[in-house]
Amino acid sequence: MAINVLRVGFDMMKHSIAGLMDEAPDSDTLQMIRAVISENATGAIEAHDIRVRTAGSLSFIEFHLVVPGAMSVSNSHEICDKVEHALRRHIGRAIIHIHVEPEEKAKQTGIPVLA
């Protein structure tokens, strides 16, 4: 009986601490985030260096978004706003940082953006 109480207590404490510490999301969540970025960044070329972590109910999402070098700041900002709104609809509370880069910074290993 005592061993069972210890095991259940350990599991509960592990779950509680995980919610307070930064955690990487599961692969399904990461795949969903990649899909949302790809589907909503029309006009961009690719997204790379995607980093996601959660702390409690808050998610932190950071990535680089490659746009055509001649694109105006205003147009690239519109793309970023659209992606941010879509991510928040799917994720909920999130702090999102998008670093916009010109096309010569493309890594060719990022996720392509759907046209």
Secondary structure by P-SEA (a helix, b strand, c coil): caaaaaaaaaaaaaaaaaaaccccccaaaaaaaaaaaaacccccccccbbbbbbcccbbbbbbbbbccccccaaaaaaaaaaaaaaaaacccccbbbbbbbcccccccccccccc
